[in-house]
Amino acid sequence: WYQRRVREAVVSTQSTGHYYITNNLRLMGDADLCPANPPQDFESLFAETELLKKNCVIQSIADVNIGSTKWEVRQELQDKYRALLLTNLEMSIKNGIEMDLWRYTCYNFISKMHQHMTQYKSIAGLHKIFLHASTGFFSQLLQELCETYRKKIKAMPSARYLGVIQETVDHRMVEEHFKYICHFCLVKLGDIGRYNNDSNCAKAFYHQALQVKPLNGQPYNQLACLSATHNKDDIETLYLHVRSIAASLPLPRGTS
């Protein structure tokens, strides 16, 4: 499954340069955080991830190479985290599954590759493939979450990068956990775009995250980072940082 996703990432990169998800998120009925399919055993699956993540700590650049022991553990851990989120969203968020998913299966690997890209030429290519594969994973996860928790997501590729996710004028209650996880995935997709030096794609994801949770300051903070590194606009960067702090749900790190 993962190898297929990597191949698709490479093909997508060669043809269009990007993965896409959607520009239309349509909510179907009142959200029930019980998945449509019969749930798996959450507790036993969670216990397995706790054991696996102890073996997923990166110690050297060799650990991020495809086929390494840490790479294989990362793949297994990623699939189990995905299964947990699709089994019981509320319990997953309470246990910080989405944070561990990002940290142990994506960010730690991206960070280690980034540190050694200038030293090892082969790492630069792996880093690029890994970023596109990670974009594919979070895009697919977002769609699966919508399907599992009785939401509908329609994939409509744009000509260059993602369009804007919009809710239909349905005015039905949206479960906070579901909105949170959609917001989380979109922010991380934006982060991956930023690591890939694609400011347009990153900005599109961050603005989508703001549409899902407009009162959350994190996307503003990420947009400020994007402005500082790519646009180098001090006024815009300061404005966005202030927005991140002044939001109803500010990002604590932004206050420093």
C-alpha positions as CSV (number, residue, x, y, z in Angstrom):
1,W,0.0,0.0,0.0
2,Y,2.8,2.4,1.0
3,Q,4.9,1.5,-2.0
4,R,1.9,2.2,-4.3
5,R,1.5,5.6,-2.6
6,V,5.1,6.5,-3.2
7,R,4.9,5.4,-6.9
8,E,1.8,7.6,-7.2
9,A,3.6,10.5,-5.6
10,V,6.4,10.2,-8.1
11,V,4.0,10.0,-11.0
12,S,2.0,13.0,-9.7
13,T,5.2,15.0,-9.2
14,Q,6.3,14.3,-12.7
15,S,3.0,15.2,-14.3
16,T,1.6,18.0,-12.2
17,G,4.0,18.7,-9.4
18,H,1.3,18.3,-6.7
19,Y,-1.2,16.2,-5.0
20,Y,-4.7,17.6,-4.7
21,I,-7.6,16.9,-2.5
22,T,-10.7,19.0,-2.9
23,N,-12.3,22.4,-3.2
24,N,-15.6,21.3,-1.8
25,L,-16.2,19.7,1.6
26,R,-19.9,18.9,1.9
27,L,-21.3,17.8,5.2
28,M,-23.8,15.0,5.1
29,G,-26.1,15.0,8.1
30,D,-25.3,15.4,11.8
31,A,-21.9,14.0,12.6
32,D,-21.7,10.9,14.6
33,L,-18.2,10.1,15.7
34,C,-18.9,6.4,15.5
35,P,-17.5,5.3,12.1
36,A,-19.6,3.8,9.4
37,N,-17.8,0.5,9.6
38,P,-17.6,-1.7,12.7
39,P,-14.8,-0.4,14.9
40,Q,-11.6,-2.3,15.7
41,D,-10.2,-2.8,19.1
42,F,-8.9,0.7,19.9
43,E,-7.0,-0.2,23.1
44,S,-5.0,-3.0,21.7
45,L,-4.2,-1.0,18.6
46,F,-3.1,1.9,20.7
47,A,-0.9,-0.3,22.8
48,E,0.8,-1.6,19.7
49,T,1.6,2.0,18.6
50,E,3.1,2.8,22.0
51,L,5.6,-0.1,21.5
52,L,6.3,0.8,17.9
53,K,7.1,4.5,18.5
54,K,9.8,3.5,20.9
55,N,11.6,1.8,18.0
56,C,11.0,4.7,15.6
57,V,13.4,7.2,17.2
58,I,15.9,8.3,14.5
59,Q,19.5,8.2,15.6
60,S,21.5,8.5,12.3
61,I,21.0,9.5,8.7
62,A,21.0,5.8,7.8
63,D,17.7,5.4,9.6
64,V,15.8,7.5,7.0
65,N,16.9,5.4,4.0
66,I,14.2,3.4,2.3
67,G,14.4,-0.2,3.5
68,S,16.0,0.6,6.8
69,T,14.5,-0.9,10.0
70,K,13.3,2.6,11.2
71,W,11.7,3.2,7.8
72,E,9.8,-0.1,8.0
73,V,8.7,0.7,11.6
74,R,7.6,4.1,10.4
75,Q,5.4,2.6,7.7
76,E,3.8,0.2,10.2
77,L,3.3,3.0,12.7
78,Q,1.8,5.3,10.2
79,D,-0.8,2.7,9.1
80,K,-1.7,2.0,12.8
81,Y,-2.1,5.7,13.6
82,R,-4.4,6.0,10.6
83,A,-6.4,3.0,11.7
84,L,-6.8,4.5,15.2
85,L,-8.1,7.8,13.8
86,L,-10.6,5.9,11.6
87,T,-11.7,3.7,14.6
88,N,-12.4,6.2,17.3
89,L,-11.7,9.9,16.5
90,E,-12.5,11.2,20.0
91,M,-10.2,8.8,21.8
92,S,-7.5,9.3,19.3
93,I,-7.5,13.1,19.8
94,K,-7.6,12.6,23.6
95,N,-4.5,10.4,23.3
96,G,-2.6,12.8,21.0
97,I,-2.6,10.3,18.1
98,E,-2.6,13.0,15.4
99,M,0.4,14.7,17.1
100,D,2.4,11.4,17.3
101,L,1.4,10.6,13.7
102,W,3.0,13.9,12.5
103,R,6.0,13.7,14.8
104,Y,7.1,10.1,14.5
105,T,6.2,9.3,10.9
106,C,6.7,12.6,9.2
107,Y,8.4,15.5,10.9
108,N,11.3,13.6,12.5
109,F,12.2,12.1,9.1
110,I,11.8,15.4,7.2
111,S,13.9,17.1,9.8
112,K,16.7,14.6,9.6
113,M,16.8,14.6,5.8
114,H,16.8,18.4,5.7
115,Q,19.8,18.5,8.1
116,H,21.9,16.3,5.7
117,M,20.7,17.3,2.2
118,T,23.9,19.3,1.5
119,Q,26.1,16.5,2.8
120,Y,24.5,13.7,0.9
121,K,23.2,14.4,-2.6
122,S,21.0,11.3,-2.6
123,I,19.1,12.6,0.4
124,A,17.8,15.6,-1.6
125,G,15.9,13.2,-4.0
126,L,14.6,11.1,-1.1
127,H,13.5,14.3,0.7
128,K,11.5,15.4,-2.3
129,I,9.8,12.0,-2.7
130,F,9.1,11.8,1.0
131,L,7.4,15.2,1.0
132,H,5.1,14.3,-1.9
133,A,4.3,10.9,-0.4
134,S,3.5,12.6,2.9
135,T,1.2,15.0,1.1
136,G,-0.5,12.0,-0.5
137,F,-0.9,10.3,2.8
138,F,-2.6,13.3,4.6
139,S,-4.7,14.1,1.5
140,Q,-6.0,10.4,1.5
141,L,-6.4,10.5,5.3
142,L,-8.6,13.6,5.1
143,Q,-10.8,11.9,2.5
144,E,-11.0,8.7,4.5
145,L,-12.0,10.6,7.7
146,C,-14.8,12.3,5.8
147,E,-16.1,8.9,4.5
148,T,-15.7,7.0,7.7
149,Y,-17.4,9.7,9.9
150,R,-20.3,10.1,7.4
151,K,-19.0,13.2,5.6
152,K,-18.6,13.5,1.9
153,I,-15.5,14.9,0.2
154,K,-15.3,15.4,-3.6
155,A,-11.9,15.5,-5.2
156,M,-11.7,18.3,-7.7
157,P,-8.2,18.9,-8.9
158,S,-7.3,22.5,-9.7
159,A,-5.0,23.6,-12.5
160,R,-2.1,24.4,-10.2
161,Y,-2.9,23.6,-6.5
162,L,-5.8,23.2,-4.2
163,G,-8.9,25.3,-4.4
164,V,-10.7,26.4,-1.2
165,I,-12.6,24.0,1.0
166,Q,-16.1,25.3,1.6
167,E,-19.0,24.1,3.6
168,T,-22.4,24.1,1.9
169,V,-25.1,26.3,3.3
170,D,-26.3,23.4,5.4
171,H,-26.1,24.9,8.8
172,R,-26.0,21.5,10.5
173,M,-24.0,20.9,13.6
174,V,-20.4,20.0,12.9
175,E,-18.6,17.9,15.5
176,E,-15.7,19.7,17.0
177,H,-13.4,16.7,16.8
178,F,-14.0,16.3,13.1
179,K,-13.4,20.0,12.4
180,Y,-10.2,19.8,14.5
181,I,-8.8,16.8,12.7
182,C,-9.6,18.4,9.3
183,H,-7.9,21.5,10.4
184,F,-4.9,19.6,11.7
185,C,-4.5,17.7,8.3
186,L,-4.7,20.9,6.3
187,V,-2.1,22.7,8.5
188,K,0.3,19.8,8.1
189,L,-0.3,19.7,4.4
190,G,0.6,23.4,4.4
191,D,3.7,22.6,6.4
192,I,4.8,20.0,3.9
193,G,4.3,22.4,1.1
194,R,6.4,24.9,2.9
195,Y,9.2,22.4,3.5
196,N,9.0,21.7,-0.3
197,N,9.5,25.4,-1.0
198,D,6.1,25.6,-2.6
199,S,4.7,28.8,-1.0
200,N,1.6,28.9,-3.2
201,C,0.5,25.4,-2.2
202,A,1.4,26.0,1.4
203,K,-0.6,29.2,1.5
204,A,-3.6,27.5,-0.1
205,F,-3.7,24.8,2.6
206,Y,-3.3,27.3,5.4
207,H,-6.2,29.4,4.1
208,Q,-8.3,26.2,3.9
209,A,-7.5,25.5,7.5
210,L,-8.7,29.0,8.4
211,Q,-12.0,28.3,6.7
212,V,-12.5,25.1,8.7
213,K,-11.6,26.8,12.0
214,P,-11.4,30.6,11.5
215,L,-10.8,31.3,15.2
216,N,-7.7,29.2,15.5
217,G,-4.4,31.2,15.3
218,Q,-2.1,28.4,14.1
219,P,-2.6,29.0,10.4
220,Y,-1.8,32.7,10.9
221,N,1.4,31.7,12.6
222,Q,2.4,29.3,9.8
223,L,1.5,32.0,7.2
224,A,3.8,34.4,9.1
225,C,6.6,31.8,8.9
226,L,5.9,31.5,5.2
227,S,6.0,35.3,4.8
228,A,9.3,35.6,6.7
229,T,11.1,32.9,4.7
230,H,9.6,33.3,1.2
231,N,8.2,36.8,0.8
232,K,10.6,38.4,3.3
233,D,7.9,41.0,4.0
234,D,8.5,42.2,7.6
235,I,5.2,44.1,7.8
236,E,3.1,41.2,6.6
237,T,5.0,38.8,8.9
238,L,4.4,41.0,11.9
239,Y,0.7,41.4,11.0
240,L,0.2,37.7,10.7
241,H,2.0,37.0,14.0
242,V,-0.3,39.5,15.7
243,R,-3.3,37.8,14.1
244,S,-2.0,34.4,15.5
245,I,-1.8,35.9,19.0
246,A,-5.0,37.9,18.8
247,A,-7.1,34.9,17.6
248,S,-9.7,33.4,20.0
249,L,-7.6,30.3,20.0
250,P,-4.1,31.7,19.9
251,L,-1.0,29.6,19.2
252,P,1.0,29.8,22.5
253,R,4.3,29.7,20.8
254,G,3.4,32.8,18.8
255,T,3.4,34.9,22.0
256,S,7.1,34.6,22.4
